[in-house]
């Protein structure tokens, strides 16, 4: 499997981490000063997942895909290989965001699975570790702050 991943231990209960993970994405989803505008989140397999990432200098990066899985309280999985209404798209990755109880806290893991080794290397070169790591740190900070 051509996978990149980030893991963090969060000092908060899984229920709290899930709430922030699923319901407050505009606060942690992309590295600051970037922000997202959530366009659609149909939280079910086959449901539309769409957002626009906005940069500090007016950049816009629309993201369109579908949910492959939505396991309430545990994980969600998306792909950009298929758009809503099952329209094929140029695939880049399958994203998996999941949590599990870990001691008295929560383990958060985000994975990006790619069709080819070249796509995985491209994602790594784009700054996967730094970008997804910053998002994980933002999520962790939000969960541990309240």
Rosetta blueprint (number, residue, H / E / L):
1 X L
2 X E
3 X E
4 X E
5 X E
6 X E
7 X E
8 X E
9 X E
10 X E
11 X L
12 X L
13 X L
14 X H
15 X H
16 X H
17 X H
18 X H
19 X H
20 X H
21 X H
22 X H
23 X H
24 X L
25 X H
26 X H
27 X H
28 X L
29 X L
30 X L
31 X L
32 X L
33 X L
34 X L
35 X E
36 X E
37 X E
38 X E
39 X E
40 X E
41 X E
42 X L
43 X L
44 X L
45 X L
46 X L
47 X L
48 X E
49 X E
50 X E
51 X E
52 X E
53 X E
54 X E
55 X L
56 X L
57 X L
58 X L
59 X L
60 X E
61 X E
62 X E
63 X E
64 X E
65 X E
66 X E
67 X E
68 X E
69 X E
70 X E
71 X E
72 X L
73 X L
74 X L
75 X E
76 X E
77 X E
78 X E
79 X E
80 X L
81 X L
82 X E
83 X E
84 X H
85 X H
86 X H
87 X E
88 X E
89 X L
90 X L
91 X L
92 X L
93 X L
94 X E
95 X E
96 X E
97 X E
98 X E
99 X E
100 X E
101 X E
102 X E
103 X L
104 X L
105 X E
106 X E
107 X E
108 X E
109 X E
110 X E
111 X E
112 X E
113 X E
114 X E
115 X L
116 X L
117 X H
118 X H
119 X H
120 X H
121 X H
122 X H
123 X H
124 X H
125 X H
126 X L
127 X L
128 X H
129 X H
130 X H
131 X H
132 X H
133 X H
134 X H
135 X H
136 X H
137 X H
138 X H
139 X H
140 X H
141 X H
142 X H
143 X H
144 X H
145 X H
146 X L
